Amino acid sequence: MLFDSHAHYNDERFDGDRDEVLSSMTENNVGLIMNSCSSLDEVPLIFDICEKYPFVYASVGIHPHEVENLTENDMTKLMEYAKNPKVKAIGEIGLDYYYNFSPRETQKKWLERQVEIAKEIHMPVIIHDRDAHKDCMDILRDCSVREAGGVFHCYSGSVEMAREIIDWGMYIAFGGSLTFKNSVRPVEVAKYAPLDRILIETDCPYLTPVPHRGERNSSLYIHYVAERLAEIKGVTPREIEEATFENAKKCFNITEGEAAL
């Protein structure tokens, strides 16, 4: 079975057929899904999805696009939400200098604060890092993110950066961009990264892999990522499937009993 380690089924693009899509997962070899959070406003719907579908888990956290008006009251609410047994990570959190929807100094402040919370409550983090590699790495290094663990989602950094992330005990996640013709750096990192430190994801409804690029993405397309990763690493898709499934369970501390639900 496949584990989609990063999805957004609360997104409005699933409003018309969310149940139909999620109900088809098991028959399409998708065993577990991590539904990642971008804003605390999303949490009630995410929790409803997790309650209806036992194979869907959740993270709670605030994406860098959404941090401009955060307060400590929001951090208190985040910690309360994290008590839900389906919550397995703090995220997605990080820095995004591509759009700069929130001021950079504000992004840094709340990334650091959310990493500290993750460490305090013993949860891994899901890191979003777009065009902000140095600042993101500096903050995570200074915050001792290795004490929390977690994953760099939709990884776009260098091999050298990946080496340090793996040294922290964290995971590298590859998605649809690995299948794009112009994908150079992700392919280099995929060749380098040890099989026991790799996750796969869709980031659906975004980043749809080839051959469905341009369509809405879903976990039903995760196998394209696994197949491309297998090709790059010179192993079978089944080996990628089994390794990334176990890796994601370890990353998010999902027990055998939970995974069997």
N, C-alpha and C positions, 0 to 999 in steps of 0.2 A: 504493500500500500504506500501511497505517496503522502507526504506531509507538506502542505502549503504553509510556509512559515510566516507569510505576511499577506494579508488580504483586507479589503474594506467592504464587507457586505452590507454595512449600514449606509453606504453611498446611495444617493438618490437614483443613480442609474440602474439600481436593482429593484426599485420600488415596484415595477410592473411584473416581475417574475422571480423575486427573491426565493420564495418557497420552492418553486419549480426547479430552480438551479441547485439550491442546496439539497433538495431531496434526491437529486440524481448523483450525488457524489460517490456513495458507496459502490454503486453499480459501475462507476467509472474509475475505480481503483484509487480514489482519494479517501484516505482514512482519517486524517486530522487536519485542522485548519486553525491558524492563529489569526484572529481578527484584530488588527491593530487600530489603536485609537489616535485621533489627531486633536480632539478638543473634548473637554468634559461634557459639553452639550450632547455629544454623540453617545455617551455611556448608557443611558436608559435603553436605547434601541439595540446597542451591542449586547447588553445583558439579556434582552428579550430573545435575540437570536441564539445566544449561548444556551438559554434555558430550553428552547425548542429543539435545538440540535446538539446532542451530547458530544459530538465530535468537534464542535467549535469551541475554542478557548479565546480568551481576551487579554489584551494589554490595556492599561490606562495611562495616559500621559498627554502632554500638550506639545504639539508640533511647533517648530520654530515660527511658522507663519502666524500662529495664534497667541503668541506670548506677550504682545505689547501691553495689554491691560491686566496682566495677572497680578494677584495679590497673595499674601500668605493664607488667606481664607481659601483660595483655590487649592493650595497645597494640602490644607486640612481635609478638604473634600476629596482630593486625589487619594490620600491615605485611607480614607473611609471606604472609597470604592475598591481599593486594593484588597480589602478584607474579603471580598466576594471569592468563593472557592474556585470559580472559573478564571479568575485573573491570575496570570502566570508571568507577567513582565510589566515594567514601566516603560512606556513608549507609545508612539514613536517620538523621541526627543532628539534634539541636536541643533545643528546650525544649517541655514540655507542662505548663502550669499548670492545665489543666482537671481532670486526675485527680491530679496530684502524687504519682504512684506512687514517685518518687524525690525526695529533698529538693531544693529549688530551687537551693541553692548547689552541690550536687553536680552537678546537671544543667548548670549554667553551667560548672563546672570541666571537665567532659568534653566539652562542646561545643567549648570553646576548644581543648582538647588535640587533638581529632579534626580541627578545621580546620587546626591547625598541621601535623599529619601529612599532610593532603591537600596543603597547600602544599609540604611537603618532598618528597613523591613525585610531585608534578605531576599531581594528579587533581582533577576537579571534586567538589563536594559536593552531596548531596541533603538539603535542609533541611526538617525537620518543625517547625512553629511553630504551637502551639495555645494561644490565650489568653495569649501571652507576647511580644507584638509588640515592645514597647519593649526588654526585656532582650535578646531575640534580635537585634534590629537593632544595639543598642549593642555586643554582643559581636562580631558579624560585622564591624562597622565598625572596631572596635579591632584585630581580628585581620587586617585587610586581606584579607577574603575574596575581593575582586576578583582577587587573585593566583591563586586556585584556580579561581574560576568555579563554575558549577553551576546548580541549579534550586531554587526554592521549590515544594515539592510540595503539592498540595491547597491552593492559595493562598486565604487568608481575610482578608488585610489590606486596607488602604485603597489608593486610587489614589495618594496621596502617598507611601506606603511603596513601592508598586510602582515609582514613578518612580525612587526611589533604588536599588532592586534592579536595575533595568534599566540605570541609570547605572554600576553595578558590572560590567556585562557579563553579568549572570546572566539566567536565564529564569524565566518564570512558568508554572506548570502548572495546568491546569483539569481537573476530573474530574466525576463524576456529580452532585455538588452543583450544578453549573451548570444542570442540568435541573430542579431542584426549584422548585416554585411560589413558595416564600418566599425564593428566592435573589436578594438585592439587591446586596450588595457585590461578589460575584464577577462579576455581570453588568456592573456599573459598571467594574470593572477590565478585563474582557474587551473592553469598548468602547474603553478607553483604550490598552491594551497594543499595541505595534506587532506586526504579523504575524510579523516575524522574531525575536520574543522570546517566542513562545508555544509551549508543549508541551501535549499531551493525555495523559491517564492514566486508569486505572480504579481503582487502589488495591485491586484485587480481592484477596480476596473481599468487601471492604467497599464502601460508597458506591455501590451499584447505581443506575444512572440510571433516570429515568422512560423508558419505561413498565414497567420490570421491578423497580421499587423494592420491597424486601422479599424479593427472591430473592438467592441467592448471585451475586455479580458475577464476571465474567471478561472477558478481552480481546475476546471475541465481542460485547461491548456497547460497545466503544470508539467505534463509529461514531455512536452517539447523542450522545456528547459533541462529536464533530466537527460533526455536523449542527446542534446547538444553537449552537455557537460560530460557525458560518457564518451562521446566522440573525442573531445579535447583531451581527456585523461587516459584514453586508450583502455577503457574498461567497458563492461556491459551496462545497459540501462538498468538491469536488475540490481547490479552492485551499487549504482548510484541511488536507486530507490531505497534499498535496504539501509545503506550508510546514512543518507540524509534523514530518513525517518527516525533512526536511533539517535542521531546527532541532535535533531530538533527536540526530541523528548528530553534528552539530557540538558540541553540549553534552557528549556522552560520548566525543568523539574516536573515533568508529567510522568506519573508512575505507571507501571504495567496495568494495574487495576483501572486507572483512569482511562488509559489508552484503549482498553477493551470494552468500554461502555458503548 
